[in-house]
Amino acid sequence: MSTTQSTGKKKGECKKSIASLEKQITQLKKELQEKNEKLLRSCADFQNYQKRMEKEVQAVKEETKNIYLSELLDLTELLKKAYEDHEPKKGLELMLKNIEQFFAKECISPIDCMGKKFDHHLHHAITTIEKDDGEDDIVVEEVKKGYLVRDKLLRPAHVIVAKKKEQKE
């Protein structure tokens, strides 16, 4: 085999190899473009999903707010009737009964704290009072009632807590 033939053969192989690589490059470019378009569609879908969820959350907030405002309007009307009544105590009793029914319906319950051990998860200590007798860290006065919604804290009870008097020698 002559040198010219072997060089010609190598050139032919190189051309085939280059053509094969160019075909591969074209195929890879096409795949990359398809994947890029798919990624862009997924991003757009996700952004649309986020916007939809934000709108739904806002709608639920508005609905909840409207429900509570409606309840508040009912209570306000009862309070006005009690104010205009010649025997306001009956009206106020009715109002309190309605509020308690509303709380029960919403699973709102008061925190029982008088005489109980101070619990920083349920109570907010306003101050302490020194006492000669009794235990340390016992709630002796409730300044502001605390409430739970189901088992979660809605508002801590504001309390005064007993501390044993230090004995002076």
C-alpha positions, 0 to 999 in steps of 0.5 A: 500500500502506498503512502498516498493510499494510506493518507487517503484512507485516513482522510476518509476515516477522519471525514466519517468521524467528523460527520459522525461527531457533527451528527452527534452534536446536532442530536445533543443540541436538539435534546438540550433545546427540548430539555430547556423548553421542558424546564421553562414550561415546568418553571412557568407551571410552578409559578402559576401554581404558586400564584394560584395557591396565594390566591386560594390562601387569600380567599380562605383568609377572607372567608375566615375573616368574614365568618368572625366579623359576622359573629362579631356583628351578632354580638354587637347587636346583642350588646346594643339591645342589652344597652337599650333594655331597662333590665340590662343585666338580662341582656348582658347574661344573654350576651355572655351566654352567646359568647360562651357558645361561640367559644365552645363552638370554636373549641376555645377554653379558659386556662385554669391557673389559680393555685396551680404551679407556674407554667411558662408555656401557659402563663405570663408572670406580671410580678411576684409576691412574697408569702410566708406560707405555701409553695414557691411558684404558685399562681396566687392571682389571675390578672388577665384570663388565658385561653387555649384553642383546642390544645394550642395557646391562644393567649397566656394567662397574666398572673401573679406568682408566689415566692417564699419569703427569704428568712432573715437570720 
